Amino acid sequence: MPSTRFNVASVRKSYIGFAISLALYQNKLSSIDDYISDYLEDLNLAAVKGVRVRHLLTHTHGLKNNHEKLFPPGTNWKYNNIGINMLIRLIRKLFEAPLSEVLQQYVFKPCKFIETGWCKNREANLVWLNEEYADDQGGDANLFVSARELAFWGYLHLNRGLVNGQQIVPK
């Protein structure tokens, strides 16, 4: 019987952070201090003026939506997913592949994760949230993970990418 997999909701942000780190490691992104407008040219330049990748990662971007700011970047903190959605778009652009494929190639497959992945359809072994994500762009919000593989994901970080003597992900 397959393990129960849970929609890990905001825990997926750690997977997004990993993908950004991988982009840095592979020189697809030069720095987290790069301006997001240098990569995503279709953004409202007035709204994202001064917003760096670092601000998106730390919820200090100050964006209310694609057209309005709440505060200047780096001066305050506000939890919302607009920055996460921009990071997902950035990852797609840098790797020329969706976040799910990037993580499958560089983490899930090498770690032999078979109970981690994105799902759109309800299956018996999936535990869904009571609410749907209004800002789900392309299914990136629905990451499901078993308890075992989520623990292994944490272990992978604590052990600096080393598993059974093999460097699975870069230090």
MDAnalysis code that builds the backbone (N, CA, C; Angstrom):
import MDAnalysis as mda
import numpy as np

u = mda.Universe.empty(513, n_residues=171, atom_resindex=np.repeat(np.arange(171), 3), trajectory=True)
u.add_TopologyAttr("name", ["N", "CA", "C"] * 171)
u.add_TopologyAttr("resid", np.arange(1, 172))
u.add_TopologyAttr("resname", ["MET", "PRO", "SER", "THR", "ARG", "PHE", "ASN", "VAL", "ALA", "SER", "VAL", "ARG", "LYS", "SER", "TYR", "ILE", "GLY", "PHE", "ALA", "ILE", "SER", "LEU", "ALA", "LEU", "TYR", "GLN", "ASN", "LYS", "LEU", "SER", "SER", "ILE", "ASP", "ASP", "TYR", "ILE", "SER", "ASP", "TYR", "LEU", "GLU", "ASP", "LEU", "ASN", "LEU", "ALA", "ALA", "VAL", "LYS", "GLY", "VAL", "ARG", "VAL", "ARG", "HIS", "LEU", "LEU", "THR", "HIS", "THR", "HIS", "GLY", "LEU", "LYS", "ASN", "ASN", "HIS", "GLU", "LYS", "LEU", "PHE", "PRO", "PRO", "GLY", "THR", "ASN", "TRP", "LYS", "TYR", "ASN", "ASN", "ILE", "GLY", "ILE", "ASN", "MET", "LEU", "ILE", "ARG", "LEU", "ILE", "ARG", "LYS", "LEU", "PHE", "GLU", "ALA", "PRO", "LEU", "SER", "GLU", "VAL", "LEU", "GLN", "GLN", "TYR", "VAL", "PHE", "LYS", "PRO", "CYS", "LYS", "PHE", "ILE", "GLU", "THR", "GLY", "TRP", "CYS", "LYS", "ASN", "ARG", "GLU", "ALA", "ASN", "LEU", "VAL", "TRP", "LEU", "ASN", "GLU", "GLU", "TYR", "ALA", "ASP", "ASP", "GLN", "GLY", "GLY", "ASP", "ALA", "ASN", "LEU", "PHE", "VAL", "SER", "ALA", "ARG", "GLU", "LEU", "ALA", "PHE", "TRP", "GLY", "TYR", "LEU", "HIS", "LEU", "ASN", "ARG", "GLY", "LEU", "VAL", "ASN", "GLY", "GLN", "GLN", "ILE", "VAL", "PRO", "LYS"])
u.atoms.positions = np.array([
    [0.844, -1.182, 0.000],
    [0.000, 0.000, 0.000],
    [0.891, 1.248, 0.000],
    [0.620, 2.203, -0.882],
    [1.446, 3.416, -0.919],
    [1.264, 4.261, 0.335],
    [2.313, 4.985, 0.692],
    [2.259, 5.879, 1.846],
    [1.319, 7.042, 1.559],
    [0.720, 7.545, 2.618],
    [-0.102, 8.745, 2.494],
    [0.805, 9.922, 2.187],
    [0.383, 10.743, 1.249],
    [1.139, 11.944, 0.897],
    [0.288, 13.161, 1.237],
    [0.942, 14.156, 1.786],
    [0.267, 15.353, 2.258],
    [0.620, 16.547, 1.385],
    [-0.357, 17.426, 1.164],
    [-0.084, 18.693, 0.503],
    [0.701, 19.518, 1.518],
    [1.959, 19.776, 1.229],
    [2.839, 20.425, 2.209],
    [2.754, 21.945, 2.168],
    [1.885, 22.478, 1.328],
    [1.581, 23.920, 1.304],
    [2.860, 24.753, 1.311],
    [3.040, 25.568, 2.322],
    [4.171, 26.505, 2.347],
    [5.524, 25.843, 2.567],
    [5.545, 24.584, 2.931],
    [6.827, 23.868, 3.025],
    [7.491, 23.825, 1.653],
    [6.695, 23.929, 0.602],
    [7.269, 23.909, -0.755],
    [8.238, 25.058, -0.967],
    [8.140, 26.088, -0.140],
    [9.062, 27.218, -0.268],
    [10.508, 26.772, -0.053],
    [10.716, 25.737, 0.752],
    [12.084, 25.229, 0.926],
    [12.579, 24.570, -0.361],
    [11.684, 23.961, -1.118],
    [12.045, 23.363, -2.405],
    [12.340, 24.464, -3.432],
    [11.567, 25.546, -3.375],
    [11.800, 26.689, -4.260],
    [13.150, 27.322, -3.934],
    [13.439, 27.472, -2.643],
    [14.734, 28.004, -2.222],
    [15.882, 27.138, -2.709],
    [15.685, 25.819, -2.657],
    [16.711, 24.917, -3.173],
    [16.942, 25.154, -4.660],
    [15.859, 25.299, -5.426],
    [15.997, 25.505, -6.874],
    [16.743, 26.807, -7.171],
    [16.502, 27.841, -6.379],
    [17.243, 29.097, -6.555],
    [18.720, 28.874, -6.218],
    [18.999, 28.135, -5.156],
    [20.394, 27.819, -4.802],
    [21.076, 27.039, -5.915],
    [20.351, 26.113, -6.502],
    [20.892, 25.331, -7.611],
    [21.186, 26.234, -8.810],
    [20.312, 27.193, -9.070],
    [20.546, 28.147, -10.167],
    [21.817, 28.951, -9.911],
    [22.054, 29.324, -8.663],
    [23.299, 30.026, -8.315],
    [24.502, 29.118, -8.542],
    [24.412, 27.884, -8.071],
    [25.498, 26.913, -8.199],
    [25.848, 26.662, -9.667],
    [24.827, 26.614, -10.513],
    [25.044, 26.346, -11.942],
    [25.269, 27.627, -12.749],
    [25.432, 28.744, -12.069],
    [25.665, 30.047, -12.716],
    [24.552, 30.469, -13.669],
    [23.348, 30.010, -13.415],
    [22.186, 30.461, -14.176],
    [21.683, 31.787, -13.605],
    [22.001, 32.019, -12.345],
    [21.670, 33.246, -11.627],
    [22.973, 33.719, -11.010],
    [23.325, 34.975, -11.213],
    [24.632, 35.424, -10.718],
    [24.624, 35.732, -9.229],
    [23.498, 36.210, -8.701],
    [23.449, 36.589, -7.288],
    [21.998, 36.736, -6.853],
    [21.734, 36.502, -5.580],
    [20.383, 36.770, -5.089],
    [20.149, 38.271, -4.944],
    [21.191, 39.049, -5.161],
    [21.043, 40.501, -5.160],
    [20.758, 41.061, -6.553],
    [20.554, 40.179, -7.531],
    [20.126, 40.618, -8.864],
    [18.698, 41.152, -8.782],
    [18.406, 42.124, -9.618],
    [17.040, 42.650, -9.701],
    [16.164, 41.671, -10.466],
    [14.970, 41.421, -9.959],
    [14.061, 40.488, -10.625],
    [13.682, 40.988, -12.014],
    [13.640, 42.300, -12.196],
    [13.283, 42.867, -13.507],
    [14.335, 42.568, -14.577],
    [15.552, 42.199, -14.167],
    [16.580, 41.815, -15.138],
    [16.262, 40.469, -15.783],
    [15.412, 39.678, -15.149],
    [15.089, 38.336, -15.632],
    [13.664, 38.222, -16.173],
    [12.735, 38.883, -15.522],
    [11.331, 38.813, -15.923],
    [10.923, 40.168, -16.489],
    [11.134, 40.320, -17.773],
    [10.967, 41.613, -18.434],
    [9.521, 42.077, -18.525],
    [8.562, 41.183, -18.361],
    [7.162, 41.561, -18.529],
    [6.529, 42.138, -17.262],
    [7.304, 42.286, -16.198],
    [6.766, 42.825, -14.949],
    [6.545, 44.330, -15.050],
    [5.658, 44.832, -14.231],
    [5.426, 46.270, -14.126],
    [6.669, 46.878, -13.484],
    [7.473, 47.564, -14.282],
    [8.767, 48.063, -13.803],
    [8.636, 49.051, -12.648],
    [7.588, 49.834, -12.634],
    [7.394, 50.777, -11.527],
    [7.140, 50.026, -10.220],
    [6.372, 48.944, -10.288],
    [6.046, 48.177, -9.081],
    [7.252, 47.408, -8.552],
    [8.070, 46.847, -9.447],
    [9.177, 45.996, -8.998],
    [10.511, 46.738, -8.916],
    [10.481, 48.044, -9.086],
    [11.727, 48.825, -9.008],
    [12.413, 48.571, -7.666],
    [13.662, 48.151, -7.725],
    [14.442, 47.892, -6.521],
    [14.249, 46.515, -5.910],
    [13.342, 45.707, -6.458],
    [13.082, 44.375, -5.899],
    [14.144, 43.401, -6.397],
    [14.832, 42.802, -5.466],
    [15.878, 41.824, -5.771],
    [15.365, 40.412, -5.492],
    [16.044, 39.426, -6.033],
    [15.685, 38.032, -5.769],
    [15.688, 37.792, -4.261],
    [16.639, 38.343, -3.555],
    [16.723, 38.217, -2.095],
    [15.411, 38.651, -1.428],
    [14.833, 39.740, -1.907],
    [13.588, 40.245, -1.322],
    [12.438, 39.266, -1.547],
    [12.426, 38.616, -2.701],
    [11.384, 37.626, -2.975],
    [11.534, 36.426, -2.050],
    [12.764, 36.005, -1.819],
    [13.033, 34.854, -0.949],
    [12.667, 35.117, 0.508],
    [12.757, 36.358, 0.929],
    [12.566, 36.694, 2.347],
    [11.263, 37.443, 2.632],
    [10.387, 37.548, 1.662],
    [9.106, 38.259, 1.819],
    [9.305, 39.715, 2.217],
    [10.383, 40.311, 1.746],
    [10.648, 41.724, 2.031],
    [10.558, 42.573, 0.763],
    [9.881, 42.056, -0.256],
    [9.761, 42.737, -1.550],
    [8.818, 43.936, -1.500],
    [7.856, 43.926, -0.603],
    [6.936, 45.046, -0.464],
    [5.824, 45.102, -1.489],
    [5.669, 44.060, -2.282],
    [4.644, 44.066, -3.329],
    [3.288, 43.648, -2.764],
    [2.272, 44.404, -3.116],
    [0.899, 44.039, -2.757],
    [0.318, 43.144, -3.846],
    [0.601, 43.510, -5.083],
    [0.206, 42.736, -6.257],
    [1.147, 43.143, -7.389],
    [0.805, 42.830, -8.594],
    [1.701, 43.142, -9.716],
    [1.802, 44.629, -10.033],
    [0.967, 45.447, -9.410],
    [0.929, 46.864, -9.765],
    [1.140, 47.814, -8.591],
    [1.084, 47.315, -7.370],
    [1.162, 48.201, -6.207],
    [2.211, 47.724, -5.211],
    [2.784, 48.701, -4.496],
    [3.741, 48.409, -3.432],
    [3.133, 48.778, -2.084],
    [3.474, 48.003, -1.077],
    [3.094, 48.323, 0.298],
    [4.181, 49.133, 0.985],
    [5.448, 48.836, 0.633],
    [6.601, 49.507, 1.229],
    [7.804, 49.300, 0.316],
    [8.846, 50.120, 0.455],
    [10.046, 49.945, -0.371],
    [10.729, 48.604, -0.065],
    [11.284, 47.951, -1.077],
    [11.933, 46.653, -0.879],
    [12.999, 46.696, 0.217],
    [12.988, 45.658, 1.049],
    [14.003, 45.516, 2.088],
    [13.764, 46.321, 3.344],
    [12.664, 47.056, 3.426],
    [12.425, 47.904, 4.598],
    [11.426, 47.310, 5.581],
    [10.724, 46.255, 5.186],
    [9.715, 45.656, 6.042],
    [9.499, 44.223, 5.585],
    [8.577, 43.534, 6.236],
    [8.287, 42.143, 5.923],
    [6.786, 41.961, 5.837],
    [6.327, 41.231, 4.814],
    [4.905, 40.909, 4.661],
    [4.801, 39.571, 3.952],
    [4.165, 38.615, 4.624],
    [4.010, 37.281, 4.060],
    [2.906, 37.288, 3.008],
    [3.280, 37.015, 1.770],
    [2.299, 36.768, 0.710],
    [2.992, 36.009, -0.415],
    [2.201, 35.447, -1.282],
    [2.763, 34.552, -2.298],
    [3.139, 35.216, -3.613],
    [2.967, 36.508, -3.745],
    [3.328, 37.132, -5.026],
    [4.819, 36.941, -5.313],
    [5.648, 37.049, -4.293],
    [7.084, 36.840, -4.473],
    [7.408, 35.401, -4.825],
    [6.701, 34.467, -4.202],
    [6.906, 33.045, -4.491],
    [6.525, 32.753, -5.941],
    [5.420, 33.320, -6.389],
    [5.018, 33.113, -7.782],
    [6.055, 33.679, -8.750],
    [6.664, 34.806, -8.395],
    [7.730, 35.365, -9.241],
    [8.954, 34.454, -9.234],
    [9.283, 33.878, -8.082],
    [10.416, 32.945, -8.018],
    [10.163, 31.715, -8.878],
    [8.934, 31.215, -8.863],
    [8.590, 30.060, -9.696],
    [8.760, 30.411, -11.174],
    [8.339, 31.601, -11.560],
    [8.538, 32.053, -12.945],
    [10.025, 32.192, -13.261],
    [10.793, 32.711, -12.308],
    [12.237, 32.866, -12.501],
    [12.898, 31.505, -12.705],
    [12.541, 30.536, -11.886],
    [13.098, 29.178, -12.012],
    [12.770, 28.607, -13.387],
    [11.532, 28.766, -13.806],
    [11.121, 28.267, -15.128],
    [11.968, 28.904, -16.229],
    [12.234, 30.186, -16.104],
    [13.025, 30.881, -17.125],
    [14.492, 30.440, -17.083],
    [15.080, 30.368, -15.901],
    [16.501, 30.031, -15.779],
    [16.808, 28.616, -16.251],
    [15.931, 27.678, -15.924],
    [16.167, 26.272, -16.263],
    [15.459, 25.852, -17.552],
    [14.625, 26.741, -18.083],
    [13.807, 26.419, -19.253],
    [12.985, 25.162, -19.012],
    [12.474, 25.056, -17.785],
    [11.666, 23.910, -17.379],
    [10.869, 24.304, -16.140],
    [9.724, 23.667, -15.931],
    [8.949, 23.954, -14.724],
    [9.682, 23.502, -13.459],
    [9.328, 24.102, -12.348],
    [9.912, 23.754, -11.053],
    [9.854, 22.253, -10.802],
    [8.735, 21.624, -11.110],
    [8.584, 20.187, -10.866],
    [9.638, 19.376, -11.613],
    [9.940, 19.744, -12.852],
    [10.948, 19.012, -13.634],
    [12.360, 19.270, -13.116],
    [12.625, 20.494, -12.692],
    [13.946, 20.830, -12.137],
    [14.209, 19.980, -10.899],
    [13.243, 19.948, -9.992],
    [13.432, 19.181, -8.762],
    [13.456, 17.684, -9.027],
    [12.659, 17.223, -9.975],
    [12.680, 15.803, -10.332],
    [14.076, 15.400, -10.806],
    [14.660, 16.197, -11.677],
    [15.970, 15.880, -12.243],
    [17.096, 15.956, -11.218],
    [17.103, 17.012, -10.410],
    [18.258, 17.266, -9.551],
    [18.119, 16.757, -8.120],
    [16.905, 16.430, -7.690],
    [16.728, 15.976, -6.308],
    [15.944, 14.678, -6.229],
    [14.713, 14.692, -6.701],
    [13.837, 13.551, -6.477],
    [14.386, 12.265, -7.095],
    [14.842, 12.341, -8.335],
    [15.376, 11.146, -8.997],
    [16.673, 10.671, -8.337],
    [17.680, 11.545, -8.123],
    [18.910, 11.080, -7.470],
    [18.683, 10.531, -6.055],
    [17.697, 11.082, -5.353],
    [17.403, 10.623, -3.988],
    [16.427, 9.452, -3.975],
    [15.975, 9.055, -5.157],
    [15.015, 7.959, -5.298],
    [13.692, 8.253, -4.589],
    [13.275, 9.516, -4.628],
    [11.974, 9.908, -4.071],
    [10.881, 9.425, -5.022],
    [9.991, 8.616, -4.511],
    [8.858, 8.152, -5.314],
    [7.527, 8.591, -4.701],
    [7.598, 9.222, -3.545],
    [6.388, 9.677, -2.849],
    [6.387, 11.197, -2.699],
    [7.039, 11.882, -3.635],
    [7.112, 13.341, -3.641],
    [6.813, 13.818, -5.048],
    [5.915, 14.775, -5.169],
    [5.634, 15.326, -6.486],
    [4.378, 16.160, -6.501],
    [4.145, 16.775, -7.648],
    [2.988, 17.652, -7.825],
    [1.818, 16.847, -8.362],
    [0.635, 17.114, -7.831],
    [-0.575, 16.411, -8.257],
    [-1.710, 17.404, -8.457],
    [-2.487, 17.185, -9.476],
    [-3.681, 18.003, -9.726],
    [-4.950, 17.203, -9.458],
    [-4.869, 15.897, -9.604],
    [-6.048, 15.048, -9.448],
    [-6.076, 14.415, -8.064],
    [-7.254, 14.297, -7.528],
    [-7.411, 13.691, -6.202],
    [-7.251, 12.175, -6.319],
    [-6.372, 11.647, -5.473],
    [-6.135, 10.209, -5.423],
    [-6.335, 9.757, -3.985],
    [-6.515, 8.462, -3.787],
    [-6.844, 7.931, -2.467],
    [-5.777, 8.217, -1.415],
    [-4.513, 8.197, -1.787],
    [-3.452, 8.355, -0.786],
    [-2.992, 9.804, -0.619],
    [-3.760, 10.762, -1.143],
    [-3.395, 12.175, -1.034],
    [-4.282, 12.875, -0.012],
    [-3.662, 13.652, 0.862],
    [-4.405, 14.464, 1.823],
    [-4.348, 15.902, 1.333],
    [-5.491, 16.430, 0.929],
    [-5.593, 17.773, 0.360],
    [-5.884, 18.787, 1.450],
    [-5.577, 20.030, 1.180],
    [-5.955, 21.127, 2.059],
    [-7.453, 21.365, 1.928],
    [-8.034, 22.038, 2.909],
    [-9.461, 22.347, 2.848],
    [-9.778, 23.494, 1.908],
    [-8.754, 24.151, 1.404],
    [-8.966, 25.272, 0.494],
    [-8.086, 25.100, -0.730],
    [-8.523, 25.655, -1.805],
    [-7.733, 25.641, -3.030],
    [-6.934, 26.932, -3.105],
    [-5.791, 26.886, -3.748],
    [-4.984, 28.085, -3.926],
    [-5.539, 28.915, -5.074],
    [-5.905, 30.142, -4.778],
    [-6.412, 31.031, -5.823],
    [-5.293, 31.453, -6.764],
    [-4.053, 31.469, -6.247],
    [-2.935, 31.946, -7.063],
    [-2.078, 30.811, -7.613],
    [-2.633, 29.617, -7.676],
    [-1.895, 28.471, -8.204],
    [-1.681, 28.661, -9.697],
    [-0.439, 28.874, -10.080],
    [-0.111, 29.094, -11.485],
    [0.545, 27.838, -12.045],
    [-0.223, 27.055, -12.761],
    [0.337, 25.884, -13.398],
    [0.507, 24.698, -12.471],
    [-0.200, 24.673, -11.356],
    [-0.122, 23.531, -10.461],
    [1.064, 23.538, -9.529],
    [1.829, 24.619, -9.506],
    [3.031, 24.656, -8.680],
    [2.737, 24.626, -7.182],
    [1.501, 24.874, -6.787],
    [1.171, 24.910, -5.361],
    [0.914, 23.523, -4.786],
    [0.566, 22.563, -5.591],
    [0.123, 21.267, -5.088],
    [1.249, 20.248, -4.981],
    [2.196, 20.514, -4.088],
    [3.286, 19.570, -3.837],
    [2.852, 18.613, -2.734],
    [2.905, 17.336, -3.028],
    [2.539, 16.297, -2.070],
    [3.775, 15.484, -1.720],
    [3.940, 15.206, -0.424],
    [5.126, 14.507, 0.068],
    [4.704, 13.553, 1.179],
    [5.299, 12.369, 1.203],
    [5.067, 11.458, 2.325],
    [5.887, 11.936, 3.518],
    [5.482, 11.526, 4.705],
    [6.216, 11.912, 5.916],
    [7.662, 11.422, 5.841],
    [7.863, 10.226, 5.330],
    [9.209, 9.656, 5.221],
    [10.107, 10.505, 4.315],
    [9.600, 10.876, 3.156],
    [10.429, 11.650, 2.229],
    [10.590, 13.104, 2.668],
    [9.630, 13.640, 3.405],
    [9.807, 14.984, 3.954],
    [10.907, 14.966, 5.016],
    [10.936, 13.924, 5.833],
    [12.014, 13.784, 6.819],
    [13.360, 13.636, 6.111],
    [13.382, 12.873, 5.030],
    [14.616, 12.697, 4.269],
    [15.056, 14.014, 3.638],
    [14.107, 14.826, 3.184],
    [14.403, 16.154, 2.630],
    [15.119, 16.991, 3.691],
    [14.628, 16.957, 4.917],
    [15.284, 17.674, 6.011],
    [16.667, 17.116, 6.288],
    [16.787, 15.794, 6.302],
    [18.074, 15.135, 6.530],
    [19.075, 15.525, 5.446],
    [18.604, 15.601, 4.221],
    [19.457, 15.986, 3.094],
    [20.082, 17.360, 3.337],
    [19.303, 18.285, 3.878],
    [19.818, 19.623, 4.183],
    [20.774, 19.596, 5.372],
    [20.392, 18.898, 6.414],
    [21.241, 18.826, 7.604],
    [22.582, 18.172, 7.298],
    [22.584, 17.255, 6.344],
    [23.795, 16.528, 5.979],
    [24.499, 17.153, 4.772],
    [24.123, 18.388, 4.436],
    [24.747, 19.161, 3.353],
    [24.768, 18.432, 2.007],
    [23.663, 17.736, 1.715],
    [23.521, 17.094, 0.414],
    [24.162, 15.729, 0.292],
    [24.750, 15.243, 1.368],
    [25.445, 13.953, 1.350],
    [24.513, 12.851, 1.856],
    [24.365, 11.790, 1.072],
    [23.521, 10.667, 1.447],
    [24.295, 9.382, 1.199],
    [24.444, 8.580, 2.240],
    [25.171, 7.310, 2.132],
    [26.534, 7.482, 1.466],
    [27.243, 8.537, 1.842],
    [28.576, 8.782, 1.315],
    [28.613, 9.385, -0.079],
    [27.460, 9.650, -0.663],
    [27.395, 10.209, -2.016],
    [26.830, 11.626, -1.953],
    [27.484, 12.557, -2.663],
    [27.011, 13.942, -2.724],
    [25.871, 14.008, -3.735],
    [24.640, 13.986, -3.231],
    [23.458, 13.985, -4.089],
    [23.203, 15.372, -4.670],
    [23.270, 16.377, -3.816],
    [23.096, 17.762, -4.256],
    [24.324, 18.548, -3.819],
    [24.664, 19.614, -4.530],
    [25.868, 20.387, -4.193],
    [25.815, 20.946, -2.776],
    [26.987, 21.061, -2.153],
    [27.078, 21.648, -0.807],
    [26.674, 23.092, -0.837],
])
